[in-house]
Amino acid sequence: MKAREDRKQPLFMISVVSRMLSVHPQTLRLYEREGLVTPHRTKRTRLYSQEDIERLSMILRLTRELGVNRAGVEIILRMRNRLETLQHEMDEMMKFLEKDLRDDFENRLRKLFFED
């Protein structure tokens, strides 16, 4: 849990992030205006976390390498967030199942999703 919290720690100023990702700072501001990323704000200073940088890297990969437009990026990000939420909920439910039931449940899921 600590590592996840560390990834959320705002550390990097916009000038540093723009150099790291080879984008103009205005691009980062645009992504913020469009709601694709939400850096921490202290008065006029934007501070990006490692998690923000990873998200921006994914956005840039989608747009540059795969030709996805920003509307498509938004949909992909929403779907990814939903999948992460569902995975978390599934993990929580699995904790409550007893060992034998959990094994049986996992086998059934595998058959359902990974076998023809």
MDAnalysis code that builds the backbone (N, CA, C; Angstrom):
import MDAnalysis as mda
import numpy as np

u = mda.Universe.empty(348, n_residues=116, atom_resindex=np.repeat(np.arange(116), 3), trajectory=True)
u.add_TopologyAttr("name", ["N", "CA", "C"] * 116)
u.add_TopologyAttr("resid", np.arange(1, 117))
u.add_TopologyAttr("resname", ["MET", "LYS", "ALA", "ARG", "GLU", "ASP", "ARG", "LYS", "GLN", "PRO", "LEU", "PHE", "MET", "ILE", "SER", "VAL", "VAL", "SER", "ARG", "MET", "LEU", "SER", "VAL", "HIS", "PRO", "GLN", "THR", "LEU", "ARG", "LEU", "TYR", "GLU", "ARG", "GLU", "GLY", "LEU", "VAL", "THR", "PRO", "HIS", "ARG", "THR", "LYS", "ARG", "THR", "ARG", "LEU", "TYR", "SER", "GLN", "GLU", "ASP", "ILE", "GLU", "ARG", "LEU", "SER", "MET", "ILE", "LEU", "ARG", "LEU", "THR", "ARG", "GLU", "LEU", "GLY", "VAL", "ASN", "ARG", "ALA", "GLY", "VAL", "GLU", "ILE", "ILE", "LEU", "ARG", "MET", "ARG", "ASN", "ARG", "LEU", "GLU", "THR", "LEU", "GLN", "HIS", "GLU", "MET", "ASP", "GLU", "MET", "MET", "LYS", "PHE", "LEU", "GLU", "LYS", "ASP", "LEU", "ARG", "ASP", "ASP", "PHE", "GLU", "ASN", "ARG", "LEU", "ARG", "LYS", "LEU", "PHE", "PHE", "GLU", "ASP"])
u.atoms.positions = np.array([
    [0.825, -1.188, 0.000],
    [0.000, 0.000, 0.000],
    [0.873, 1.257, 0.000],
    [2.004, 1.193, 0.670],
    [2.918, 2.329, 0.754],
    [3.438, 2.733, -0.621],
    [3.805, 1.754, -1.444],
    [4.327, 2.048, -2.776],
    [3.293, 2.793, -3.612],
    [2.026, 2.405, -3.497],
    [0.962, 3.085, -4.252],
    [0.832, 4.537, -3.796],
    [0.949, 4.767, -2.500],
    [0.872, 6.129, -1.980],
    [2.059, 6.957, -2.449],
    [3.244, 6.343, -2.538],
    [4.430, 7.044, -3.016],
    [4.260, 7.487, -4.469],
    [3.597, 6.666, -5.272],
    [3.373, 7.000, -6.679],
    [2.436, 8.195, -6.831],
    [1.645, 8.476, -5.799],
    [0.696, 9.589, -5.847],
    [1.290, 10.897, -5.307],
    [2.479, 10.829, -4.754],
    [3.125, 11.995, -4.157],
    [3.495, 13.007, -5.249],
    [2.964, 14.244, -5.186],
    [3.292, 15.247, -6.207],
    [4.737, 15.742, -6.024],
    [5.558, 15.555, -7.057],
    [6.979, 15.875, -6.958],
    [7.521, 16.731, -8.098],
    [6.981, 16.564, -9.299],
    [7.610, 17.119, -10.490],
    [6.873, 18.346, -11.013],
    [7.625, 19.399, -11.296],
    [7.044, 20.600, -11.884],
    [6.805, 20.362, -13.377],
    [5.965, 21.183, -13.967],
    [5.567, 21.000, -15.363],
    [6.766, 21.043, -16.305],
    [7.754, 21.889, -16.020],
    [8.927, 21.973, -16.901],
    [9.714, 20.665, -16.902],
    [9.804, 20.026, -15.756],
    [10.514, 18.757, -15.650],
    [9.745, 17.666, -16.398],
    [8.447, 17.614, -16.188],
    [7.610, 16.593, -16.839],
    [7.639, 16.780, -18.353],
    [7.580, 18.009, -18.820],
    [7.598, 18.241, -20.270],
    [8.910, 17.756, -20.872],
    [10.017, 17.944, -20.177],
    [11.305, 17.428, -20.673],
    [11.347, 15.906, -20.606],
    [10.834, 15.346, -19.500],
    [10.840, 13.889, -19.347],
    [10.080, 13.208, -20.481],
    [8.961, 13.798, -20.863],
    [8.068, 13.178, -21.850],
    [8.232, 13.748, -23.259],
    [9.122, 14.721, -23.395],
    [9.372, 15.364, -24.696],
    [8.100, 15.955, -25.292],
    [7.393, 16.717, -24.469],
    [6.205, 17.434, -24.942],
    [6.299, 18.883, -24.474],
    [5.597, 19.730, -25.164],
    [5.550, 21.136, -24.778],
    [4.695, 21.268, -23.514],
    [5.055, 22.162, -22.603],
    [4.228, 22.355, -21.406],
    [2.770, 22.671, -21.732],
    [2.542, 23.328, -22.878],
    [1.175, 23.660, -23.265],
    [0.348, 22.391, -23.506],
    [0.998, 21.336, -23.976],
    [0.308, 20.057, -24.174],
    [-0.162, 19.508, -22.839],
    [0.673, 19.614, -21.835],
    [0.297, 19.142, -20.498],
    [-0.851, 19.976, -19.936],
    [-0.821, 21.273, -20.186],
    [-1.925, 22.138, -19.738],
    [-3.228, 21.769, -20.446],
    [-3.119, 21.476, -21.738],
    [-4.299, 21.067, -22.518],
    [-4.882, 19.777, -21.951],
    [-4.025, 18.801, -21.676],
    [-4.509, 17.543, -21.107],
    [-5.183, 17.770, -19.757],
    [-4.672, 18.714, -18.992],
    [-5.322, 19.034, -17.713],
    [-6.684, 19.677, -17.955],
    [-6.752, 20.637, -18.878],
    [-8.040, 21.296, -19.179],
    [-9.080, 20.284, -19.641],
    [-8.641, 19.287, -20.395],
    [-9.562, 18.286, -20.913],
    [-9.874, 17.194, -19.894],
    [-9.253, 17.252, -18.724],
    [-9.545, 16.303, -17.661],
    [-8.846, 14.962, -17.808],
    [-7.849, 14.879, -18.689],
    [-7.133, 13.618, -18.871],
    [-6.137, 13.359, -17.744],
    [-5.681, 14.421, -17.111],
    [-4.762, 14.311, -15.983],
    [-5.068, 15.458, -15.022],
    [-4.879, 15.199, -13.733],
    [-5.169, 16.217, -12.729],
    [-3.985, 16.356, -11.784],
    [-3.017, 17.198, -12.148],
    [-1.873, 17.382, -11.256],
    [-2.283, 18.142, -9.995],
    [-1.494, 17.976, -8.973],
    [-1.718, 18.708, -7.725],
    [-1.391, 20.174, -7.982],
    [-2.194, 21.086, -7.425],
    [-1.956, 22.518, -7.631],
    [-1.637, 23.178, -6.302],
    [-0.598, 23.998, -6.310],
    [-0.294, 24.873, -5.174],
    [-0.215, 26.272, -5.751],
    [-1.244, 27.056, -5.521],
    [-1.415, 28.375, -6.126],
    [-1.289, 28.255, -7.637],
    [-0.183, 28.678, -8.221],
    [-0.034, 28.658, -9.679],
    [0.856, 27.510, -10.154],
    [1.384, 26.728, -9.250],
    [2.330, 25.676, -9.602],
    [1.627, 24.326, -9.715],
    [1.891, 23.649, -10.818],
    [1.397, 22.287, -11.017],
    [2.495, 21.327, -10.577],
    [2.116, 20.345, -9.784],
    [3.057, 19.303, -9.381],
    [2.494, 17.955, -9.797],
    [3.296, 17.221, -10.547],
    [2.885, 15.926, -11.079],
    [3.497, 14.804, -10.257],
    [2.732, 13.760, -10.052],
    [3.210, 12.570, -9.343],
    [3.732, 11.547, -10.352],
    [4.367, 10.515, -9.841],
    [4.810, 9.429, -10.711],
    [3.609, 8.789, -11.403],
    [2.507, 8.692, -10.697],
    [1.275, 8.140, -11.288],
    [0.787, 9.020, -12.441],
    [0.861, 10.341, -12.263],
    [0.479, 11.268, -13.342],
    [1.372, 11.066, -14.568],
    [2.672, 10.907, -14.327],
    [3.619, 10.726, -15.424],
    [3.336, 9.432, -16.170],
    [3.018, 8.371, -15.439],
    [2.675, 7.098, -16.084],
    [1.408, 7.246, -16.932],
    [0.441, 7.972, -16.409],
    [-0.802, 8.203, -17.149],
    [-0.525, 9.023, -18.410],
    [0.287, 10.067, -18.276],
    [0.642, 10.891, -19.427],
    [1.409, 10.079, -20.470],
    [2.294, 9.226, -20.016],
    [3.046, 8.366, -20.939],
    [2.098, 7.480, -21.736],
    [1.102, 6.940, -21.064],
    [0.129, 6.102, -21.750],
    [-0.669, 6.929, -22.762],
    [-1.074, 8.130, -22.373],
    [-1.822, 9.002, -23.272],
    [-0.985, 9.302, -24.515],
    [0.271, 9.626, -24.311],
    [1.152, 9.941, -25.437],
    [1.386, 8.725, -26.331],
    [1.511, 7.567, -25.733],
    [1.677, 6.340, -26.508],
    [0.423, 6.068, -27.358],
    [-0.737, 6.264, -26.752],
    [-1.986, 6.051, -27.489],
    [-2.111, 7.018, -28.660],
    [-1.774, 8.293, -28.432],
    [-1.947, 9.295, -29.482],
    [-0.843, 9.228, -30.528],
    [0.401, 9.060, -30.092],
    [1.527, 9.075, -31.037],
    [1.671, 7.762, -31.798],
    [1.668, 6.668, -31.077],
    [1.976, 5.374, -31.694],
    [0.752, 4.687, -32.292],
    [-0.381, 4.876, -31.653],
    [-1.577, 4.166, -32.106],
    [-2.574, 5.056, -32.838],
    [-2.320, 6.370, -32.859],
    [-3.181, 7.283, -33.599],
    [-4.561, 7.488, -33.000],
    [-4.689, 7.242, -31.708],
    [-5.979, 7.424, -31.041],
    [-6.191, 8.917, -30.791],
    [-7.389, 9.421, -31.110],
    [-7.660, 10.831, -30.822],
    [-7.983, 11.005, -29.334],
    [-8.061, 12.256, -28.893],
    [-8.248, 12.507, -27.453],
    [-9.583, 11.988, -26.929],
    [-10.605, 12.006, -27.753],
    [-11.890, 11.439, -27.319],
    [-11.740, 9.939, -27.087],
    [-11.006, 9.272, -27.963],
    [-10.745, 7.850, -27.794],
    [-9.909, 7.579, -26.559],
    [-8.933, 8.453, -26.318],
    [-8.087, 8.322, -25.123],
    [-8.949, 8.407, -23.870],
    [-9.869, 9.349, -23.857],
    [-10.756, 9.511, -22.701],
    [-11.571, 8.242, -22.445],
    [-12.090, 7.656, -23.502],
    [-12.869, 6.416, -23.371],
    [-11.983, 5.290, -22.842],
    [-10.797, 5.169, -23.393],
    [-9.866, 4.119, -22.959],
    [-9.504, 4.293, -21.492],
    [-9.245, 5.530, -21.083],
    [-8.895, 5.788, -19.679],
    [-10.055, 5.450, -18.746],
    [-11.270, 5.811, -19.164],
    [-12.439, 5.479, -18.344],
    [-12.604, 3.967, -18.221],
    [-12.429, 3.250, -19.333],
    [-12.552, 1.792, -19.311],
    [-11.459, 1.180, -18.428],
    [-10.268, 1.718, -18.524],
    [-9.156, 1.210, -17.712],
    [-9.434, 1.420, -16.221],
    [-9.927, 2.613, -15.879],
    [-10.279, 2.882, -14.479],
    [-11.363, 1.938, -13.989],
    [-12.345, 1.694, -14.837],
    [-13.442, 0.787, -14.468],
    [-12.921, -0.633, -14.258],
    [-12.026, -1.079, -15.146],
    [-11.439, -2.414, -14.993],
    [-10.634, -2.523, -13.701],
    [-9.884, -1.477, -13.370],
    [-9.116, -1.489, -12.126],
    [-10.043, -1.552, -10.916],
    [-11.145, -0.817, -10.979],
    [-12.125, -0.839, -9.896],
    [-12.734, -2.225, -9.755],
    [-13.117, -2.812, -10.879],
    [-13.696, -4.161, -10.850],
    [-12.693, -5.179, -10.323],
    [-11.430, -5.045, -10.725],
    [-10.402, -5.960, -10.238],
    [-10.241, -5.823, -8.729],
    [-10.258, -4.602, -8.243],
    [-10.157, -4.369, -6.803],
    [-11.348, -4.988, -6.067],
    [-12.546, -4.786, -6.603],
    [-13.741, -5.372, -5.992],
    [-13.665, -6.894, -6.002],
    [-13.184, -7.445, -7.106],
    [-13.047, -8.893, -7.211],
    [-12.034, -9.402, -6.179],
    [-10.921, -8.708, -6.026],
    [-9.918, -9.100, -5.035],
    [-10.499, -9.071, -3.623],
    [-11.288, -8.060, -3.343],
    [-11.919, -7.955, -2.019],
    [-12.895, -9.107, -1.786],
    [-13.672, -9.444, -2.800],
    [-14.617, -10.562, -2.660],
    [-13.878, -11.868, -2.464],
    [-12.769, -12.035, -3.175],
    [-12.000, -13.270, -3.065],
    [-11.443, -13.463, -1.654],
    [-11.147, -12.390, -0.964],
    [-10.632, -12.483, 0.402],
    [-11.659, -13.125, 1.336],
    [-12.924, -12.929, 1.029],
    [-13.977, -13.429, 1.904],
    [-14.329, -14.897, 1.647],
    [-13.928, -15.375, 0.513],
    [-14.231, -16.767, 0.215],
    [-13.218, -17.679, 0.907],
    [-13.690, -18.763, 1.398],
    [-12.778, -19.723, 2.010],
    [-11.939, -20.384, 0.932],
    [-10.828, -20.978, 1.327],
    [-9.843, -21.537, 0.408],
    [-10.474, -22.478, -0.618],
    [-11.251, -23.446, -0.182],
    [-11.843, -24.405, -1.121],
    [-12.811, -23.716, -2.083],
    [-13.627, -22.843, -1.540],
    [-14.571, -22.126, -2.382],
    [-13.836, -21.215, -3.353],
    [-12.766, -20.601, -2.891],
    [-11.988, -19.700, -3.738],
    [-11.385, -20.468, -4.914],
    [-10.793, -21.623, -4.644],
    [-10.211, -22.431, -5.723],
    [-11.275, -22.830, -6.736],
    [-12.422, -23.271, -6.244],
    [-13.524, -23.662, -7.123],
    [-14.002, -22.459, -7.945],
    [-14.128, -21.323, -7.298],
    [-14.593, -20.108, -7.969],
    [-13.586, -19.662, -9.039],
    [-12.310, -19.704, -8.724],
    [-11.278, -19.329, -9.693],
    [-11.287, -20.270, -10.894],
    [-11.445, -21.552, -10.633],
    [-11.510, -22.525, -11.737],
    [-12.708, -22.258, -12.634],
    [-13.841, -21.966, -12.033],
    [-15.034, -21.666, -12.827],
    [-14.841, -20.401, -13.663],
    [-14.215, -19.379, -13.063],
    [-13.954, -18.151, -13.809],
    [-13.006, -18.411, -14.978],
    [-11.969, -19.192, -14.734],
    [-11.024, -19.528, -15.796],
    [-11.732, -20.222, -16.943],
    [-12.583, -21.193, -16.603],
    [-13.333, -21.897, -17.638],
    [-14.268, -20.959, -18.391],
    [-14.886, -20.072, -17.663],
    [-15.843, -19.150, -18.259],
    [-15.173, -18.154, -19.202],
    [-14.017, -17.620, -18.795],
    [-13.398, -16.551, -19.575],
    [-12.243, -16.985, -20.472],
    [-11.610, -18.101, -20.180],
    [-10.409, -18.439, -20.924],
    [-10.491, -19.736, -21.707],
    [-11.586, -20.455, -21.583],
    [-11.740, -21.674, -22.347],
    [-12.927, -21.525, -23.291],
    [-12.818, -22.173, -24.412],
    [-13.904, -22.086, -25.411],
    [-15.076, -22.909, -25.044],
])
